[in-house]
């Protein structure tokens, strides 16, 4: 346990969490409550059909089909007759009779009168606008025209990240959108695969044997032989090279993390969690630190919070260097919403937040 404590003291204490202490939790009677920085407030007396917790908001559909959002310590109904919605950590999007709407930072907008193929992640919404016959992107309260007359594009592949989008058309052009900037790169008769993340698009060129990062007009080669596997999530860009080594690219630096592809890889904005030799490690800001001597069957991970079922099936939380058993009852269900952990202990409901346990 000393190694586990040391890990969180060294790695996680300086890292800030971009979350606001918000969570939704239902009691044993299916009544809905919001937890907001140490305080509970009842929102609904009846069961909600769907709910989601974002970075600084919470959204749900009540039993009458109203879409409601908790933001800035109050509840607002933002739409009626809603059957479903899609939400990320930053925004909410939904359709009513094919009209596409978005809510972000307390602002509601209609962004399409006839939307198809809607994809959302982070601060991005990618959609086909049938009304304008165009492909469009919503990003930070603005709508960008991705391409017009999209029927002629013959789109072959699409990847939507938290801050970027990549689309390959029938002419093998790769349209890349990164935080408001659009670029087109030509790959005539070349086989490419790509993954969009927060700060750019990772592209594997099979014919030329390269792995490149596309960020606006910038192109950087990070591997000169086509990797076996690669992925971009948040700002993390990871791949397994031809020799089978697991690599990560962060802040302009490439680092070899393991001599084989991990059986477990997980991501948060400030930490990359991965398995190596049956043990768990986290890589962040150029540091690799040991986490746990085994891979738990059930766990959740976000920046400076790690919650898991121990070998005794109890729930343990490690927060800022302090391990703490928060439930000794075997097999208790838990949920991690950024910096808040929900615990469902029989008929009791508990919250772990900033080192303290709160009882509903």
Secondary structure, DSSP 8 states (H G I E B T S, - for coil): -HHHHHHIIIIITT------SEEEEE-TT--EEEEETTEEEEEESS--SEEEE-SSEEEEE-TTS-EEEEETTEEEEEESS----EE-SS-EEEEETTEEEEEETTEEEEEESSEEEEEEETTEEEEEETTTTEEEEEETTEEEEEEESGGGT---EEEE-SSEEEEE-TTSEEEEEETTEEEEEE-TT--EEEEE-SS-EEEEETTTTEEEEEETTEEEEEESS--SEEEEETTEEEEE-TT--EEEEETTEEEEEESS--S-EEEETTEEEEEETTEEEEEETTEEEEEESS--SSEEEETTEEEEE-TTS-EEEEETTEEEEEE-STT-EEEEETTEEEEEETTEEEEEETTEEEE-
